Amino acid sequence: MLNIIKTSSEDHFNETGAGIIASLLQSNPRAILGLATGSTPVGVYGKLIELYRKGSVSFKQATTYNLDEYIGLPADHPESYRRFMDEKLFNHIDILPENTHVPSGVEADPQKAAEDYSRLLDEAGQIDLQLLGLGHNGHIGFNEPGEELQGPPHIVKLDERTRLANARFFNSIEEVPTHAITMGIGSILHAKQILLMAKGEDKAEVIARALKGPITTKCPATFLQTHSNVVVVVDQAAGKWL
């Protein structure tokens, strides 16, 4: 079931996403959260920090699992997703560091790192809420369009469009890693609830295709149509065709 929420402003967009996550933590302080990186959730994390500072929400008993990490970037690299999460959220709330999980980008054997992360997710049980952004090519996590999709965490070769989109965070396209470890489509769909967020006119076409188009591995986000509890938060520009 898709529940689409169209928001009226940037503030409303971020407050809506943060409110959904905060409400879960208020009703279930031990919630397991699946978290995302990228530009879309930054404002949401900012609102969650505000709620924490006001005493409205605590992360002390929560556990988090991130969608993905670049292969080859150490945790302290400015563009690693571990660093992103620390700077945008974890360092500003009361979550226990040992309860935050991001795939290792520097394991000598990346396949082992993917398998280790898969095992961690299996041991955790079911994620209560999985936060997602949406790539311009329809990827969720780093599950790129292709002939087939994988279920568990795995290594993925990044699509050139994805690398170009992320190049703005690096000095040049040559510095953008070519591979990443990502949760698979099966891992994502296993969550009890999915919160998909998208903003901007450049996301209007892909989000309409993801939610209304045929289910296809050529647009991995279309598989969200098979999930029983998806909340979609969009601004007016991204949601103009919904």
Buried (B, 14 or more C-beta within 10 A) or exposed (E): EBEBBBBEEEEBBBBBBBBBBBEBBEEEEEBBBBBBBBEBBBBBBBBBBBBBEEEBBBBEBBBBBBBBBBBBBEBEBEBBBBBBBBEBBBEBBEBEEEBBBBBBBBBEEBEEBBBBBBEEBEEBEEBBBBBBBBBBBBBBBBBBBBEEBBBBBBBBBBBEBBBEBBBEEBEEEEEBBEBBBBBBBBBBBBBBBBBBBBBEEEBBBBBBBBBEBEBEBBBBBBBBBEBEEBBBBBBBEBBBEB
